[in-house]
Amino acid sequence: MDTVTSLDKFRVPIGNQEIELQQFIFEAGGMPLLRTRIRERSRFTIFDIDPATAARWGKVLSDWAATQPGGAEAQGEAD
């Protein structure tokens, strides 16, 4: 059986989408994937991405947030 582990789940303040990040490991083997599930009411969008893509995507998101008012620094203080 494939193994799915929830890493984080949260709601976006504007738009109220629910985002869940999961680690997805296939029983048959291969590399673990990061599954990003976005729920908008009854509609789901799902991305399964490899570690290199996750690292690039994450870096761009973090870099952008750090340059915005109330960005990464403010989020880090709230944790």
N, C-alpha and C positions, 0 to 999 in steps of 0.2 A: 504494500500500500504506500502511495506517495505520502510524504510528511510535509505538513503545512504548519508553520509556527508564526503566530502573530507577533510582530515587532512593535507596532504602534497603531493607534486608531484615534482619529480626531475629526472635528468638524471645522470647516472653513468658515470664518466669521461672516464673510460676504458671499452669499450664494447658498450657504448652509449645506454644501456637499460634504459627505462623509468620506474620509480617506483612510484606508487601512493598508499598512505595509506589512508584507508577510515574506518569510523565507520559504521557498518551495523547493523540495528535494524529491526528485523522481526515484521511485523504487528501483527502476531499471538502471540507475546510475547517471553519470554525467555531472556537470557543474550545477551547484545550487543557483537558483535564480531569485531575484527580488521581484515579488509580485506586488504591483500597485493596483489597488481596487478603489475606484472612485464611484460613489453612488450618488446619483441625482434623482431623488424620488424613487421611481421604480426602475430606472435605467442604470446599468452598470457599465463602466469602461474598465478594462483590465489590461495592464501591461506586464509582461514577464521580461525582465531585462537581466543581462549578464553583469558580473562584477565590474568590468571595465566601463560599461555604459553607465552603471549606477554611480561609479566614482566621478565620471565626467559630469553627469547630470547634477549630482549632489554638489560638486564644486561650483558649478555655474549658479545654482540656487543660493548657496551660501555667500558667494561673492556678491551677487546682486542684493541679497537681503542686507548685507553689511553696509552697503552704500545708501540704504534708504532710511529716512527718518523713522525711528522706532523699530529698526531692523534687528539684525542678529544680536547686537549688544544688549538691546532692551529685552529680547526674548531670553537670553542667557541669564539676565538678572532676575527674571520672573520664575525661573525653574527652581 
